[in-house]
Structures are given as C-alpha cells and as structure tokens.
Amino acid sequence: MIKVAPSILSADYVNLQKDIELVDKGGAEYLHIDIMDGSFVPSISFGPGFVKSIRPITDMVLDVHLMVQNPEHILPAFIDAGADIIGVQVEATQHIHRALQIIKNGGVKAEVVINPGTPVEMIKPVLHMVDQVLVMTVNPGFGGQKFLPETIDKIAELNQIKKDKGYNFDIEIDGGVNDQTVVDCYKAGATVAVAGSYVYGADDPVARINAIKDATK
C-alpha cells in the first residue's frame, strides 16, 4: 500500500493548521510542501519560515520540494527549519551531488527530483546517495494538471535500478494523482504519492486519502 503525501499547496492557508490536522488524523504519512521561486517555475510559494511554523504542529514527515534555481544556497535554512526530507531538482543546479551532500550532512533525508522531460539517466550518478526520488508526473509549478502516463516508464526504470543495485530509496510521484492514476504507478514501483487538489479540493479529504490507499492494496 502506497504512502500518501497531501500537498498543502492546495490547502486552505487561512485554516492551515486545521487542514494539516485533518490529513494527519486521516492516515496520511507525509506532508508535501512545495517551495517555488518564480524563476525555476512561474509560481511563488513558501519560504523556510513557513516550514518552521508548521514543524511544531505535526509529527508528520515534512517532505519539502524545492523548485528553485541554485537550491544549494538556501538548503541550510530549510534544514534548520525542521524539514525531514528535502528534494532538489536536478535541472535547477549544476552541483546536484553537492546539494544532496549538504542535505545529508545536515541530518536530513535527501531527494532528487526529475521533471517529465528529464531522463532517469541524468540522475544515475547520485542514486546511491538519495533516500527518495521524486518523479514529476506533470510539469511542475501549478496544481490541478492532468497526469502524464508516459512518466510511468521512469518509475519502472528506477524500480529496476533499485533491484539491480540493491538501493532502498523511495519512489515518489507528484502531479495528477488520484485513485485511478496511482494504480499503474504503484505497480511500476512508486511507494509515495503526492496528492494536492484531489485531496484538499474534495468535500471529504480523508475519504480521498483512503481511496488512494485502497487502490494500492
């Protein structure tokens, strides 16, 4: 059964603590926090202070995804803010190994992220050092997009590398995830599913969390 990571990008910011507590009690394991700089992606979202303010109100895994140029410059701030996992886009830095090393040295789990148009080959040199790989199943920057089925092949490729090399990283998916699209991703090897509008856009977010889990039993 897949782990679920509701994305607070789709939550009600005015009632954020309530929305976080709702999915926490509803069985979600992770809380996905998208950090966007208006440069790597067009949108702008949260900063390290936002993560720091969330840390005291939940024991959920804070899964921070940096969609920012040159993430190595701001990694220490997010480490200090209390992130449990920090993901960096391979396309956003010329120093992916260094960025992941900074995260690991800070005592935080390291994640490498690839966009739909980026081949798995690009991240093979650092797979030995990551705790999680995030496969973007839409183009990053906006919620509510349609799932791209061609990304399933990347999940399967990563899962095969895990088996061949004896690695134990999680494979996370993000974008267009619902109780239907998650099925083939899970079969291909995905272990964590980010869901934003599907969960927080529903009248009953907990039912949506359970639907994703039930679809991958």
Secondary structure by P-SEA (a helix, b strand, c coil): cbbbbbbcccccccaaaaaaaaaaaacccbbbbbbbccccccbbbbcaaaaaaaccccccccbbbbccccccccaaaaaaacccbbbbbccccccaaaaaaaaaaacbbbbbbbcccccccccccccccccbbbbcccccccccccccccaaaaaaaaaaaaaaaccbbbbbbbcccccccaaaaaaacccbbbbcccccccccaaaaaaaaaaacc
